[in-house]
Each structure stands twice: as C-alpha cells, then as structure tokens.
Amino acid sequence: MRIRTLAVVAVASALPFGLTACGGPGVEDFCEQYEAIGRAEVSDGAEIRNELEELADSVPDDAGGDVQQAADLLADDFPEDGDLARAVESGDVGEEEANEFAAAVETIASYGDENCGS
C-alpha cells in the first residue's frame, strides 16, 4: 500500500463516523471520544491530535494492551500539523512508522466497531 494511501485511509476514513450507543461506563467514555474523532475536521491537525490524546486517556482497562498501545501511538506520533502525507514525504515520518500508524488505526477501529456499534 502506498504511503499517501495510508495517510488518507488513516486520517479520513478508518476512524469512525456516526457511532451511537455503547455499554459500560469505561467503554462509554471510549465510544464518546471515538465518535468525536469522526466529527473532527481532517484539516485541523491540532484538533485531531487533541482528540487522539483524549482517546488514549479513555481506553477502558478491559480493552487490552494492544488497544492502549495503539491509542498511545496515535496520540504520540500524529504529526503536529495533521498532515501525515507531508510528514512522510518530508522524511519526518518513515514508511515503517506510517505502517505502524495504519496498524494502530485498524486496532482502534476494530475495537470501536465491536464495542461502539449502533
């Protein structure tokens, strides 16, 4: 998969849009934040980075270490300006990091889809 495609998939489409009810208080907090990411403006890197940091703080304990690690990676490594494609092209983010980012998005989306579905 090309890096530009990874950036588009990771930022624009792999995160959720329009989620509703969740179960349990810990999961509910996660789901609220998961939904907020879907509403964030893709062009506002600071907003997305903030939402990702809040998501990392709202992962329920029973979600497992993989989900927490994925959320932490997204919160820590998302480019300040929100432009992952530019960061890859400039060399600020390497191909391996971009692949890790895409895998983290898949992990979060999978957990969110399983636990925050409508």
Secondary structure as the mmCIF struct_conf table of DSSP 4:
data_model
#
loop_
_struct_conf.conf_type_id
_struct_conf.id
_struct_conf.beg_label_comp_id
_struct_conf.beg_label_asym_id
_struct_conf.beg_label_seq_id
_struct_conf.end_label_comp_id
_struct_conf.end_label_asym_id
_struct_conf.end_label_seq_id
HELX_RH_AL_P HELX_RH_AL_P1 ILE A 3 VAL A 8
HELX_RH_PI_P HELX_RH_PI_P1 VAL A 9 SER A 13
BEND BEND1 ALA A 14 LEU A 15
BEND BEND2 GLY A 18 GLY A 18
BEND BEND3 GLY A 24 GLY A 24
HELX_RH_AL_P HELX_RH_AL_P2 PRO A 25 ARG A 39
BEND BEND4 ALA A 40 ALA A 40
TURN_TY1_P TURN_TY1_P1 VAL A 42 SER A 43
HELX_RH_AL_P HELX_RH_AL_P3 GLY A 45 ASP A 57
TURN_TY1_P TURN_TY1_P2 SER A 58 SER A 58
HELX_RH_3T_P HELX_RH_3T_P1 ASP A 61 ALA A 63
HELX_RH_AL_P HELX_RH_AL_P4 GLY A 65 ASP A 77
BEND BEND5 PHE A 78 PHE A 78
TURN_TY1_P TURN_TY1_P3 GLU A 80 ASP A 81
BEND BEND6 GLY A 82 GLY A 82
HELX_RH_AL_P HELX_RH_AL_P5 LEU A 84 SER A 90
TURN_TY1_P TURN_TY1_P4 GLY A 91 GLY A 91
BEND BEND7 ASP A 92 VAL A 93
HELX_RH_AL_P HELX_RH_AL_P6 GLU A 95 ASN A 115
BEND BEND8 CYS A 116 CYS A 116
#
